Amino acid sequence: MLKHVSVLVAEDQTFIALDLALAVEDAGGKVVGPAASCAEALSLLANGTVAAAILDFNLVDGVSSPLVEALVSLDVPFIVH
């Protein structure tokens, strides 16, 4: 389905992050992360190509608003769960 599309996973709860990563892989995508913090996710975003993202709104270093703003500026589609 995803045909090796890179999907950023930003989630601070380990089991949820692993579940999301496995779902992306099972769908044929390539996982970027998972990132537990907004800062880590922004670093991953800056260092690679991301075609989509799955975000938790509350990460260990606060809300993911800066990440949302970066994704919007790059025209990267995302969902917040």
Jmol script that loads the backbone (N, CA, C; Angstrom):
load data "model"
ATOM      1  N   MET A   1       0.799  -1.200   0.000  1.00  0.00           N
ATOM      2  CA  MET A   1       0.000   0.000   0.000  1.00  0.00           C
ATOM      3  C   MET A   1       0.846   1.270   0.000  1.00  0.00           C
ATOM      4  N   LEU A   2       1.776   1.382   0.956  1.00  0.00           N
ATOM      5  CA  LEU A   2       2.560   2.609   1.077  1.00  0.00           C
ATOM      6  C   LEU A   2       3.773   2.647   0.151  1.00  0.00           C
ATOM      7  N   LYS A   3       4.174   1.521  -0.369  1.00  0.00           N
ATOM      8  CA  LYS A   3       5.257   1.436  -1.362  1.00  0.00           C
ATOM      9  C   LYS A   3       6.518   2.181  -0.929  1.00  0.00           C
ATOM     10  N   HIS A   4       7.009   1.876   0.265  1.00  0.00           N
ATOM     11  CA  HIS A   4       8.259   2.419   0.805  1.00  0.00           C
ATOM     12  C   HIS A   4       8.222   3.926   1.091  1.00  0.00           C
ATOM     13  N   VAL A   5       7.035   4.489   1.261  1.00  0.00           N
ATOM     14  CA  VAL A   5       6.895   5.897   1.636  1.00  0.00           C
ATOM     15  C   VAL A   5       7.423   6.077   3.062  1.00  0.00           C
ATOM     16  N   SER A   6       8.184   7.131   3.293  1.00  0.00           N
ATOM     17  CA  SER A   6       8.734   7.417   4.620  1.00  0.00           C
ATOM     18  C   SER A   6       7.688   8.125   5.483  1.00  0.00           C
ATOM     19  N   VAL A   7       7.411   7.540   6.645  1.00  0.00           N
ATOM     20  CA  VAL A   7       6.404   8.082   7.563  1.00  0.00           C
ATOM     21  C   VAL A   7       7.060   8.365   8.914  1.00  0.00           C
ATOM     22  N   LEU A   8       7.025   9.620   9.312  1.00  0.00           N
ATOM     23  CA  LEU A   8       7.545  10.019  10.621  1.00  0.00           C
ATOM     24  C   LEU A   8       6.534   9.634  11.695  1.00  0.00           C
ATOM     25  N   VAL A   9       7.003   8.953  12.733  1.00  0.00           N
ATOM     26  CA  VAL A   9       6.161   8.604  13.873  1.00  0.00           C
ATOM     27  C   VAL A   9       6.677   9.387  15.075  1.00  0.00           C
ATOM     28  N   ALA A  10       5.831  10.243  15.642  1.00  0.00           N
ATOM     29  CA  ALA A  10       6.174  11.029  16.838  1.00  0.00           C
ATOM     30  C   ALA A  10       5.204  10.638  17.942  1.00  0.00           C
ATOM     31  N   GLU A  11       5.695   9.847  18.884  1.00  0.00           N
ATOM     32  CA  GLU A  11       4.872   9.311  19.973  1.00  0.00           C
ATOM     33  C   GLU A  11       5.791   9.041  21.156  1.00  0.00           C
ATOM     34  N   ASP A  12       5.399   9.511  22.343  1.00  0.00           N
ATOM     35  CA  ASP A  12       6.262   9.355  23.517  1.00  0.00           C
ATOM     36  C   ASP A  12       5.971   8.112  24.351  1.00  0.00           C
ATOM     37  N   GLN A  13       4.915   7.416  24.074  1.00  0.00           N
ATOM     38  CA  GLN A  13       4.625   6.185  24.802  1.00  0.00           C
ATOM     39  C   GLN A  13       5.141   5.006  23.979  1.00  0.00           C
ATOM     40  N   THR A  14       6.086   4.282  24.549  1.00  0.00           N
ATOM     41  CA  THR A  14       6.842   3.261  23.820  1.00  0.00           C
ATOM     42  C   THR A  14       5.962   2.247  23.113  1.00  0.00           C
ATOM     43  N   PHE A  15       5.009   1.668  23.790  1.00  0.00           N
ATOM     44  CA  PHE A  15       4.206   0.614  23.183  1.00  0.00           C
ATOM     45  C   PHE A  15       3.331   1.150  22.044  1.00  0.00           C
ATOM     46  N   ILE A  16       2.818   2.348  22.201  1.00  0.00           N
ATOM     47  CA  ILE A  16       2.024   2.956  21.130  1.00  0.00           C
ATOM     48  C   ILE A  16       2.923   3.275  19.941  1.00  0.00           C
ATOM     49  N   ALA A  17       4.119   3.800  20.217  1.00  0.00           N
ATOM     50  CA  ALA A  17       5.066   4.116  19.140  1.00  0.00           C
ATOM     51  C   ALA A  17       5.438   2.864  18.358  1.00  0.00           C
ATOM     52  N   LEU A  18       5.710   1.779  19.064  1.00  0.00           N
ATOM     53  CA  LEU A  18       6.056   0.524  18.387  1.00  0.00           C
ATOM     54  C   LEU A  18       4.882  -0.025  17.590  1.00  0.00           C
ATOM     55  N   ASP A  19       3.685   0.097  18.127  1.00  0.00           N
ATOM     56  CA  ASP A  19       2.492  -0.360  17.417  1.00  0.00           C
ATOM     57  C   ASP A  19       2.290   0.437  16.129  1.00  0.00           C
ATOM     58  N   LEU A  20       2.452   1.752  16.205  1.00  0.00           N
ATOM     59  CA  LEU A  20       2.322   2.593  15.016  1.00  0.00           C
ATOM     60  C   LEU A  20       3.410   2.267  13.993  1.00  0.00           C
ATOM     61  N   ALA A  21       4.636   2.073  14.473  1.00  0.00           N
ATOM     62  CA  ALA A  21       5.746   1.737  13.570  1.00  0.00           C
ATOM     63  C   ALA A  21       5.487   0.409  12.860  1.00  0.00           C
ATOM     64  N   LEU A  22       5.008  -0.568  13.593  1.00  0.00           N
ATOM     65  CA  LEU A  22       4.698  -1.864  12.980  1.00  0.00           C
ATOM     66  C   LEU A  22       3.573  -1.745  11.960  1.00  0.00           C
ATOM     67  N   ALA A  23       2.584  -0.926  12.253  1.00  0.00           N
ATOM     68  CA  ALA A  23       1.476  -0.723  11.312  1.00  0.00           C
ATOM     69  C   ALA A  23       1.976  -0.096  10.012  1.00  0.00           C
ATOM     70  N   VAL A  24       2.874   0.878  10.138  1.00  0.00           N
ATOM     71  CA  VAL A  24       3.447   1.519   8.948  1.00  0.00           C
ATOM     72  C   VAL A  24       4.240   0.499   8.146  1.00  0.00           C
ATOM     73  N   GLU A  25       5.070  -0.290   8.826  1.00  0.00           N
ATOM     74  CA  GLU A  25       5.859  -1.312   8.143  1.00  0.00           C
ATOM     75  C   GLU A  25       4.976  -2.370   7.494  1.00  0.00           C
ATOM     76  N   ASP A  26       3.939  -2.801   8.202  1.00  0.00           N
ATOM     77  CA  ASP A  26       3.019  -3.805   7.651  1.00  0.00           C
ATOM     78  C   ASP A  26       2.315  -3.294   6.400  1.00  0.00           C
ATOM     79  N   ALA A  27       2.138  -1.987   6.313  1.00  0.00           N
ATOM     80  CA  ALA A  27       1.497  -1.383   5.137  1.00  0.00           C
ATOM     81  C   ALA A  27       2.510  -1.100   4.026  1.00  0.00           C
ATOM     82  N   GLY A  28       3.773  -1.459   4.252  1.00  0.00           N
ATOM     83  CA  GLY A  28       4.787  -1.276   3.231  1.00  0.00           C
ATOM     84  C   GLY A  28       5.541   0.038   3.300  1.00  0.00           C
ATOM     85  N   GLY A  29       5.369   0.784   4.392  1.00  0.00           N
ATOM     86  CA  GLY A  29       6.052   2.061   4.546  1.00  0.00           C
ATOM     87  C   GLY A  29       7.374   1.919   5.259  1.00  0.00           C
ATOM     88  N   LYS A  30       8.146   2.983   5.243  1.00  0.00           N
ATOM     89  CA  LYS A  30       9.428   3.055   5.936  1.00  0.00           C
ATOM     90  C   LYS A  30       9.260   4.001   7.119  1.00  0.00           C
ATOM     91  N   VAL A  31       9.552   3.524   8.309  1.00  0.00           N
ATOM     92  CA  VAL A  31       9.362   4.323   9.526  1.00  0.00           C
ATOM     93  C   VAL A  31      10.548   5.249   9.740  1.00  0.00           C
ATOM     94  N   VAL A  32      10.254   6.514  10.000  1.00  0.00           N
ATOM     95  CA  VAL A  32      11.251   7.486  10.424  1.00  0.00           C
ATOM     96  C   VAL A  32      10.966   7.729  11.897  1.00  0.00           C
ATOM     97  N   GLY A  33      11.882   7.363  12.754  1.00  0.00           N
ATOM     98  CA  GLY A  33      11.680   7.432  14.193  1.00  0.00           C
ATOM     99  C   GLY A  33      11.500   6.033  14.750  1.00  0.00           C
ATOM    100  N   PRO A  34      10.668   5.905  15.719  1.00  0.00           N
ATOM    101  CA  PRO A  34       9.801   6.873  16.374  1.00  0.00           C
ATOM    102  C   PRO A  34      10.587   7.901  17.193  1.00  0.00           C
ATOM    103  N   ALA A  35      10.012   9.078  17.303  1.00  0.00           N
ATOM    104  CA  ALA A  35      10.565  10.167  18.093  1.00  0.00           C
ATOM    105  C   ALA A  35       9.673  10.399  19.301  1.00  0.00           C
ATOM    106  N   ALA A  36      10.281  10.518  20.476  1.00  0.00           N
ATOM    107  CA  ALA A  36       9.513  10.726  21.702  1.00  0.00           C
ATOM    108  C   ALA A  36       9.317  12.206  22.029  1.00  0.00           C
ATOM    109  N   SER A  37      10.107  13.064  21.391  1.00  0.00           N
ATOM    110  CA  SER A  37      10.014  14.498  21.687  1.00  0.00           C
ATOM    111  C   SER A  37       9.845  15.285  20.389  1.00  0.00           C
ATOM    112  N   CYS A  38       9.349  16.478  20.540  1.00  0.00           N
ATOM    113  CA  CYS A  38       9.195  17.372  19.397  1.00  0.00           C
ATOM    114  C   CYS A  38      10.567  17.711  18.816  1.00  0.00           C
ATOM    115  N   ALA A  39      11.536  17.946  19.682  1.00  0.00           N
ATOM    116  CA  ALA A  39      12.889  18.276  19.228  1.00  0.00           C
ATOM    117  C   ALA A  39      13.484  17.140  18.404  1.00  0.00           C
ATOM    118  N   GLU A  40      13.313  15.916  18.870  1.00  0.00           N
ATOM    119  CA  GLU A  40      13.827  14.751  18.132  1.00  0.00           C
ATOM    120  C   GLU A  40      13.116  14.613  16.787  1.00  0.00           C
ATOM    121  N   ALA A  41      11.820  14.799  16.773  1.00  0.00           N
ATOM    122  CA  ALA A  41      11.054  14.699  15.533  1.00  0.00           C
ATOM    123  C   ALA A  41      11.465  15.777  14.537  1.00  0.00           C
ATOM    124  N   LEU A  42      11.683  16.996  15.021  1.00  0.00           N
ATOM    125  CA  LEU A  42      12.126  18.085  14.144  1.00  0.00           C
ATOM    126  C   LEU A  42      13.507  17.783  13.562  1.00  0.00           C
ATOM    127  N   SER A  43      14.377  17.192  14.357  1.00  0.00           N
ATOM    128  CA  SER A  43      15.701  16.804  13.879  1.00  0.00           C
ATOM    129  C   SER A  43      15.598  15.737  12.789  1.00  0.00           C
ATOM    130  N   LEU A  44      14.756  14.746  13.008  1.00  0.00           N
ATOM    131  CA  LEU A  44      14.546  13.704  11.994  1.00  0.00           C
ATOM    132  C   LEU A  44      13.968  14.299  10.717  1.00  0.00           C
ATOM    133  N   LEU A  45      13.060  15.231  10.882  1.00  0.00           N
ATOM    134  CA  LEU A  45      12.439  15.885   9.732  1.00  0.00           C
ATOM    135  C   LEU A  45      13.478  16.684   8.944  1.00  0.00           C
ATOM    136  N   ALA A  46      14.377  17.343   9.645  1.00  0.00           N
ATOM    137  CA  ALA A  46      15.405  18.154   8.986  1.00  0.00           C
ATOM    138  C   ALA A  46      16.462  17.308   8.289  1.00  0.00           C
ATOM    139  N   ASN A  47      16.673  16.091   8.782  1.00  0.00           N
ATOM    140  CA  ASN A  47      17.746  15.246   8.260  1.00  0.00           C
ATOM    141  C   ASN A  47      17.315  14.232   7.218  1.00  0.00           C
ATOM    142  N   GLY A  48      16.058  14.232   6.833  1.00  0.00           N
ATOM    143  CA  GLY A  48      15.622  13.226   5.880  1.00  0.00           C
ATOM    144  C   GLY A  48      14.355  13.617   5.165  1.00  0.00           C
ATOM    145  N   THR A  49      13.996  12.774   4.234  1.00  0.00           N
ATOM    146  CA  THR A  49      12.775  12.997   3.475  1.00  0.00           C
ATOM    147  C   THR A  49      11.624  12.276   4.163  1.00  0.00           C
ATOM    148  N   VAL A  50      10.584  13.016   4.448  1.00  0.00           N
ATOM    149  CA  VAL A  50       9.390  12.465   5.081  1.00  0.00           C
ATOM    150  C   VAL A  50       8.202  12.780   4.187  1.00  0.00           C
ATOM    151  N   ALA A  51       7.428  11.760   3.857  1.00  0.00           N
ATOM    152  CA  ALA A  51       6.281  11.944   2.974  1.00  0.00           C
ATOM    153  C   ALA A  51       4.974  12.099   3.741  1.00  0.00           C
ATOM    154  N   ALA A  52       4.973  11.646   5.008  1.00  0.00           N
ATOM    155  CA  ALA A  52       3.772  11.719   5.835  1.00  0.00           C
ATOM    156  C   ALA A  52       4.191  11.590   7.298  1.00  0.00           C
ATOM    157  N   ALA A  53       3.267  11.871   8.210  1.00  0.00           N
ATOM    158  CA  ALA A  53       3.596  11.774   9.632  1.00  0.00           C
ATOM    159  C   ALA A  53       2.375  11.384  10.452  1.00  0.00           C
ATOM    160  N   ILE A  54       2.651  10.666  11.541  1.00  0.00           N
ATOM    161  CA  ILE A  54       1.639  10.321  12.541  1.00  0.00           C
ATOM    162  C   ILE A  54       2.141  10.909  13.854  1.00  0.00           C
ATOM    163  N   LEU A  55       1.338  11.776  14.467  1.00  0.00           N
ATOM    164  CA  LEU A  55       1.788  12.520  15.644  1.00  0.00           C
ATOM    165  C   LEU A  55       0.885  12.322  16.846  1.00  0.00           C
ATOM    166  N   ASP A  56       1.514  12.252  18.001  1.00  0.00           N
ATOM    167  CA  ASP A  56       0.818  12.414  19.268  1.00  0.00           C
ATOM    168  C   ASP A  56       0.886  13.914  19.559  1.00  0.00           C
ATOM    169  N   PHE A  57      -0.182  14.502  20.045  1.00  0.00           N
ATOM    170  CA  PHE A  57      -0.163  15.943  20.285  1.00  0.00           C
ATOM    171  C   PHE A  57       0.732  16.311  21.459  1.00  0.00           C
ATOM    172  N   ASN A  58       0.715  15.486  22.513  1.00  0.00           N
ATOM    173  CA  ASN A  58       1.529  15.753  23.701  1.00  0.00           C
ATOM    174  C   ASN A  58       2.742  14.834  23.704  1.00  0.00           C
ATOM    175  N   LEU A  59       3.922  15.418  23.546  1.00  0.00           N
ATOM    176  CA  LEU A  59       5.167  14.662  23.581  1.00  0.00           C
ATOM    177  C   LEU A  59       5.918  14.989  24.867  1.00  0.00           C
ATOM    178  N   VAL A  60       7.047  14.323  25.102  1.00  0.00           N
ATOM    179  CA  VAL A  60       7.737  14.500  26.385  1.00  0.00           C
ATOM    180  C   VAL A  60       8.212  15.929  26.631  1.00  0.00           C
ATOM    181  N   ASP A  61       8.481  16.689  25.578  1.00  0.00           N
ATOM    182  CA  ASP A  61       8.942  18.064  25.762  1.00  0.00           C
ATOM    183  C   ASP A  61       7.847  19.096  25.500  1.00  0.00           C
ATOM    184  N   GLY A  62       6.603  18.667  25.509  1.00  0.00           N
ATOM    185  CA  GLY A  62       5.485  19.592  25.335  1.00  0.00           C
ATOM    186  C   GLY A  62       4.620  19.232  24.149  1.00  0.00           C
ATOM    187  N   VAL A  63       3.787  20.165  23.752  1.00  0.00           N
ATOM    188  CA  VAL A  63       2.876  19.921  22.636  1.00  0.00           C
ATOM    189  C   VAL A  63       3.642  19.916  21.319  1.00  0.00           C
ATOM    190  N   SER A  64       3.074  19.265  20.324  1.00  0.00           N
ATOM    191  CA  SER A  64       3.766  19.093  19.042  1.00  0.00           C
ATOM    192  C   SER A  64       3.481  20.219  18.044  1.00  0.00           C
ATOM    193  N   SER A  65       3.007  21.360  18.525  1.00  0.00           N
ATOM    194  CA  SER A  65       2.693  22.484  17.633  1.00  0.00           C
ATOM    195  C   SER A  65       3.859  22.907  16.727  1.00  0.00           C
ATOM    196  N   PRO A  66       5.098  22.993  17.238  1.00  0.00           N
ATOM    197  CA  PRO A  66       6.200  23.351  16.340  1.00  0.00           C
ATOM    198  C   PRO A  66       6.397  22.324  15.220  1.00  0.00           C
ATOM    199  N   LEU A  67       6.176  21.069  15.528  1.00  0.00           N
ATOM    200  CA  LEU A  67       6.285  20.016  14.518  1.00  0.00           C
ATOM    201  C   LEU A  67       5.166  20.143  13.492  1.00  0.00           C
ATOM    202  N   VAL A  68       3.974  20.424  13.966  1.00  0.00           N
ATOM    203  CA  VAL A  68       2.836  20.639  13.062  1.00  0.00           C
ATOM    204  C   VAL A  68       3.134  21.800  12.114  1.00  0.00           C
ATOM    205  N   GLU A  69       3.651  22.889  12.658  1.00  0.00           N
ATOM    206  CA  GLU A  69       3.984  24.053  11.827  1.00  0.00           C
ATOM    207  C   GLU A  69       5.030  23.709  10.771  1.00  0.00           C
ATOM    208  N   ALA A  70       6.039  22.933  11.150  1.00  0.00           N
ATOM    209  CA  ALA A  70       7.083  22.528  10.199  1.00  0.00           C
ATOM    210  C   ALA A  70       6.513  21.635   9.102  1.00  0.00           C
ATOM    211  N   LEU A  71       5.659  20.698   9.480  1.00  0.00           N
ATOM    212  CA  LEU A  71       5.047  19.806   8.488  1.00  0.00           C
ATOM    213  C   LEU A  71       4.160  20.582   7.519  1.00  0.00           C
ATOM    214  N   VAL A  72       3.391  21.524   8.047  1.00  0.00           N
ATOM    215  CA  VAL A  72       2.534  22.354   7.185  1.00  0.00           C
ATOM    216  C   VAL A  72       3.389  23.158   6.207  1.00  0.00           C
ATOM    217  N   SER A  73       4.482  23.739   6.693  1.00  0.00           N
ATOM    218  CA  SER A  73       5.338  24.552   5.820  1.00  0.00           C
ATOM    219  C   SER A  73       5.988  23.717   4.719  1.00  0.00           C
ATOM    220  N   LEU A  74       6.173  22.423   4.978  1.00  0.00           N
ATOM    221  CA  LEU A  74       6.771  21.527   3.987  1.00  0.00           C
ATOM    222  C   LEU A  74       5.721  20.785   3.155  1.00  0.00           C
ATOM    223  N   ASP A  75       4.449  21.080   3.382  1.00  0.00           N
ATOM    224  CA  ASP A  75       3.346  20.402   2.700  1.00  0.00           C
ATOM    225  C   ASP A  75       3.352  18.892   2.898  1.00  0.00           C
ATOM    226  N   VAL A  76       3.723  18.476   4.103  1.00  0.00           N
ATOM    227  CA  VAL A  76       3.729  17.046   4.468  1.00  0.00           C
ATOM    228  C   VAL A  76       2.402  16.733   5.137  1.00  0.00           C
ATOM    229  N   PRO A  77       1.637  15.791   4.599  1.00  0.00           N
ATOM    230  CA  PRO A  77       0.373  15.417   5.260  1.00  0.00           C
ATOM    231  C   PRO A  77       0.644  14.692   6.581  1.00  0.00           C
ATOM    232  N   PHE A  78      -0.239  14.902   7.552  1.00  0.00           N
ATOM    233  CA  PHE A  78      -0.063  14.274   8.861  1.00  0.00           C
ATOM    234  C   PHE A  78      -1.411  14.037   9.506  1.00  0.00           C
ATOM    235  N   ILE A  79      -1.395  13.131  10.486  1.00  0.00           N
ATOM    236  CA  ILE A  79      -2.560  12.940  11.344  1.00  0.00           C
ATOM    237  C   ILE A  79      -2.082  13.081  12.793  1.00  0.00           C
ATOM    238  N   VAL A  80      -2.963  13.593  13.621  1.00  0.00           N
ATOM    239  CA  VAL A  80      -2.691  13.693  15.052  1.00  0.00           C
ATOM    240  C   VAL A  80      -3.638  12.728  15.729  1.00  0.00           C
ATOM    241  N   HIS A  81      -3.077  11.850  16.557  1.00  0.00           N
ATOM    242  CA  HIS A  81      -3.936  10.868  17.228  1.00  0.00           C
ATOM    243  C   HIS A  81      -3.964  11.120  18.710  1.00  0.00           C
TER     244      HIS A  81
END
end "model"
wireframe off; spacefill off
backbone 0.3
color backbone group
